[in-house]
Amino acid sequence: MARVRFIGPEPVTVPELGNRSVERDEVVEVPDARFDGYVCQPGTWEAVEEPKDEAAPEPLKKIAAPKALQKGE
């Protein structure tokens, strides 16, 4: 989950967070997929921790070739 800080002038109720009341300077966790929807409002929210990049490929694992291929057969 990503984290954002509320920097608006007055407390707000956020329906997406279960109608939670969020106070000024409070940091809340938001779904990674919705992070951009918060930080696109720079007068209200600021990024604290960006979403993890789950789309990044994992490093390739090395595996041994079959013995027939290793000997050139």
Backbone hydrogen bonds in HBPLUS format (Angstrom, degrees):
<---DONOR---> <-ACCEPTOR-->    atom                        ^
c    i                          cat <-CA-CA->   ^        H-A-AA   ^      H-
h    n   atom  resd res      DA  || num        DHA   H-A  angle D-A-AA Bond
n    s   type  num  typ     dist DA aas  dist angle  dist       angle   num
A0002-ALA N   A0030-VAL O   3.09 MM  28  5.42 137.7  2.27 171.6 167.5     1
A0030-VAL N   A0002-ALA O   2.85 MM  28  5.42 157.6  1.90 141.0 148.4     2
A0003-ARG N   A0049-GLU O   2.90 MM  46  4.87 164.7  1.93 138.4 142.9     3
A0048-VAL N   A0003-ARG O   2.99 MM  45  5.32 155.0  2.06 146.6 139.0     4
A0049-GLU N   A0003-ARG O   3.07 MM  46  4.87 167.8  2.08 130.6 130.4     5
A0004-VAL N   A0028-VAL O   2.97 MM  24  5.63 158.1  2.02 159.8 165.1     6
A0028-VAL N   A0004-VAL O   2.86 MM  24  5.63 158.6  1.91 164.6 169.6     7
A0005-ARG N   A0046-GLU O   2.82 MM  41  5.25 162.0  1.85 153.4 159.7     8
A0046-GLU N   A0005-ARG O   2.94 MM  41  5.25 146.3  2.06 142.1 152.6     9
A0006-PHE N   A0026-GLU O   2.96 MM  20  5.62 162.7  1.99 155.7 157.7    10
A0025-ASP N   A0006-PHE O   2.69 MM  19  5.27 150.0  1.78 164.5 166.9    11
A0007-ILE N   A0044-THR O   2.66 MM  37  5.00 169.5  1.67 140.2 143.2    12
A0012-VAL N   A0022-VAL O   3.02 MM  10  5.37 154.1  2.08 146.4 151.3    13
A0022-VAL N   A0012-VAL O   2.68 MM  10  5.37 163.8  1.70 163.7 169.3    14
A0014-VAL N   A0020-ARG O   2.84 MM   6  5.43 163.6  1.86 153.2 154.9    15
A0017-LEU N   A0014-VAL O   3.01 MM   3  5.50 147.7  2.12 112.9 122.3    16
A0019-ASN N   A0014-VAL O   3.12 MM   5  4.98 121.6  2.48 124.6 128.5    17
A0018-GLY N   A0015-PRO O   3.05 MM   3  5.27 136.9  2.24 124.2 119.6    18
A0026-GLU N   A0023-GLU O   3.11 MM   3  5.45 153.2  2.18 134.5 133.2    19
A0034-ARG N   A0031-PRO O   2.87 MM   3  5.33 151.5  1.95 115.0 124.1    20
A0035-PHE N   A0032-ASP O   3.27 MM   3  5.28 164.1  2.30 105.6 110.5    21
A0037-GLY N   A0034-ARG O   2.95 MM   3  5.28 129.4  2.21 107.4 121.3    22
A0038-TYR N   A0035-PHE O   3.02 MM   3  5.46 148.1  2.13 110.4 119.6    23
A0039-VAL N   A0035-PHE O   3.12 MM   4  6.47 167.1  2.14 164.3 163.9    24
A0040-CYS N   A0036-ASP O   3.08 MM   4  5.83 129.3  2.35 138.6 146.9    25
A0041-GLN N   A0038-TYR O   3.02 MM   3  5.81 156.9  2.08 123.4 127.4    26
A0044-THR N   A0041-GLN O   2.85 MM   3  5.50 164.6  1.87 127.1 132.0    27
A0045-TRP N   A0041-GLN O   2.92 MM   4  5.90 167.9  1.94 163.9 167.6    28
A0054-GLU N   A0052-LYS O   3.07 MM   2  5.80 116.8  2.48 111.0  94.4    29
A0069-LEU N   A0066-PRO O   2.96 MM   3  5.50 131.0  2.21 113.4 125.2    30
A0070-GLN N   A0066-PRO O   3.16 MM   4  6.49 145.5  2.29 146.0 156.2    31
A0070-GLN N   A0067-LYS O   3.12 MM   3  4.93 120.0  2.50  90.8 106.2    32
A0071-LYS N   A0067-LYS O   3.16 MM   4  6.37 147.9  2.27 152.8 158.0    33
A0073-GLU N   A0068-ALA O   3.06 MM   5  5.39 142.2  2.21 169.9 171.4    34
A0072-GLY N   A0069-LEU O   3.32 MM   3  5.08 152.0  2.40  93.4 101.5    35
